[in-house]
Amino acid sequence: MTSGGIVKRESRLADGRELIYFDDADTVLPAERRADERHLDPRPETATMRQDVLTGDWISIAAARQNRVFLPPAEMDPLAPQTETNPSEVPSLYDVAVFENRSPSFGPALDGPNAPQGLEDLAELGLGRTRTSIGRTEVVCFSPEHEGSFGSQTVSRARTVIEAWADRTAALSAMPGIQQVFPFENRGEAIGVTLHHPHGQIYAYPYVTPRTQRLLDSVSRFDGPLFESILEFERSGDRVVLSGEHWTAFVPFAARWPIEVHMLPHRQVPDFAATSDAERDELAVLYRRLLRGIDAIYDTPTPYIAAWHQAPVNVGRDDIRLMLQVTSPRRGAARLKFLAGSEAAMGAWIGDVPPETAAALVREGIERAS
């Protein structure tokens, strides 16, 4: 049993991939789980990373991802519990299920002759450099229902998903070669979602991501504790949209996207695994309320990326704080922000909506959804 009365049940899929069930504290499901009796092809070979010599970034070339299911009908939902006519990825009825992605961007290998040899190896720069894309990518199913999102779940179910994130963060961080763990949810076809089933993913990278490398540089150059200062600055302004005993959500001072909300814990915690039961309990309420409020801004659901930035496994853990960043390109009821030349080519952003205006819109949405 994990914390909060949530039960963890470990299993395997027919091709050997790991499958883990997390049962709600108030579950009505039996303890037994069906075996996966499908006959599956062998898993694809682990992809290869190539280094972009212009930036030093590593690009995983994962051709197997071209075989992903694209917007299937509900009766062929690959994340729903298996039936006689739907040989899906999850054998049994479940509350929350986590399993290794069948077409992974990283992994399943965690080592090998051309695996990265640590951060110093990855930081070297040269033409034609390759490394094996070691790591792990997992799918997190929030519900057995065909449609929905994190925000459409009950508080109990939201708490189970948070427990799954914490459990998987700890497990993946302990695997050899893993440098950073990233839980996230993509929501809406405008974001590129290919399955309407309520789910998210977890990537366990063999490197520290470019965004986090820039953050580490900011931490080193900032005069004082960066995240403590951000929280104090935002809590004293007019962009806060939700706040509790342990968490505060706000539209950041220099928001890039028309809808952008960040959430920080009130104390220094590097990742989900380091959060307390009280922090997880409150987050289940506040995060669900935030996403429901963002959905209530307009008459139809809002597409978004909900990204949980966590400290790397081996660096910056005393300085980088667990942080949610929810971003949406929606700049009106029927208008989206597209990344044009300045943003896409040069990384030079132009904001369309003043952050103070966006904060007021999010607060109004939260009020309507309450």
Buried (B, 14 or more C-beta within 10 A) or exposed (E): EBBBBBBBBEBBBBBEBBBBBBBBBEBEBEEEBEEBEEEBEEBBEBBBBBBEEEEBBBEBEBEBBEEEBEEBEEEEBBBBBBEEEBBBBBBBBBBBBBBBBBBBBBBBBBEEEBBBEEBEEBEEEEEEBEBBBBBBBBBBBBBBBBEBBBBBBEEBBBBBBBBBBBBBBBBBBEBEBBBBBBBBBBBBEEBEBEBBBBBBBBBBBBBBBEEBBEBBEEBEEEEEBBBBEBBEEBBEEEBBBBBBEBBBBBBBEEBBBBBBBBBBBBBBBBBBBBBEEEBBBBBBBBBBBBBBBBBBBBEEBBBBBBBBBBBBBEBBBEBBBBBBBBBBBBBEEEEEBEEEEEBEEEEEEEBBBEBEEBBBBBBBBBEEBE
